[in-house]
Amino acid sequence: MAVLFAAATVFVMVLFVRDLGEQKIRTGLMTYALFTGAAAVGLWLIKRWGRSIALVVAIGNTGLGGLALLAVLMSRRGQIVGPAVLLGASLVLGYFLGRPVFTLDDDYR
């Protein structure tokens, strides 16, 4: 799971740097990169707080994917594949992060 969040962090940072080259500052991308980066580090170190941050990010992405899918369906314009993939992947990720396997008893591992 840590690799997945690390890949998301790298992707979002590439988008952020690309937008800086076009002289646009998108602080939402930087904030998202900080959250996914913190989740990646926490999951890599097998810490309880890493799982918590990852779960918050997954739940937020589920909401974002649902809203984006609803917007595409209501406007009848745009691609339906991207929001549907975001919604589905975030639901699966949230499900696996919520399983007892990812619940840590303490932070001493």
N, C-alpha and C positions, 0 to 999 in steps of 0.2 A: 504494500500500500504506500509505503514511503516513496518508492520510485514513481508511482503515479502522481503523487502530489509534487514531487520534485520536477517532473516533466511539465506539469501545469504551471509551476513557478517559472520555469525557463521560457515557456511559450508566452506567458503574460509579460515577462520582462522584455522579450523580443518585440512584442507589440508596443510596449511603453517606449522603448528606445527608438523604434521606427517612427512613432508619433512625435518624439522629441526632434527628430531630424526634419520633420515637417513643421516644426515650431508650434506644436500643440501639446499642452500639458494636460494629461488625463490622470488625475490623482486617484480615481477609482481603480485604475489598473495597478497602480503602485500599491494601494491598500490591499487589493486582492492578492497580489504577489506576496506581500508580507504575511497574510493569513495562510496562504498555501505553503509558503516556505516554513513558517512556524509549525504547521501541521506535519510537513515532511520531516523536519528535525525531530519533533516529538514522537512521531511514529518510528523513526529510525532508532531512537534511543529507548524505545518501548516505555514511554511515560504516559501516565493517565491524562495529563493535560494535552498531549499530542492527539490522543483519540478524541478528546472533547472538542478541540479546535477543528479536527477533520470532520467530525459529525456536524458541527455548526456550518462548515463550508458546504458539506453535502446537502444539508437541509436547505440552505440558501440557494444552492444551484437547482434544487428540485423546484422551489418556488419560482425562480427565474425562468426555468425551462417551461413550467406550466403557464406562466404569464405570456411568454414569447409564443408558445404554441397556440394559446387562446387568441392572441393578437393576429397571428397569421390566419387562423381559421375564420375569425370575424371579418377581417379585411379582404379575405380571399385573394391576397397578393403576397408574393414572396415564397420562399422555399419552406416546406413543412419538415424536411428531413433534419435540418440542424437543431431546431427546438425539440423535436421528438427524440433525437439522440441524446441531447442534454438532459431531458426529463428522464428518459429510461436509464441512462448511465448513472445519474445522480440517485435515482430510486434504488438501484442495485447497490451502489456504494453505501448509501445510508443504511440499507438493510444489513449488509455485511459488517459495517462498523457498529451496528446496534446489537449484534449477536453476542452471546456470553463469551465467545472465544476472545473478543477484543476488550472485555471488561477486566481490568487489572485490579488485584486486591490491594496493592500498594505500589509505591514508586521506587522500591528497592531492587528491582530486577536489573 
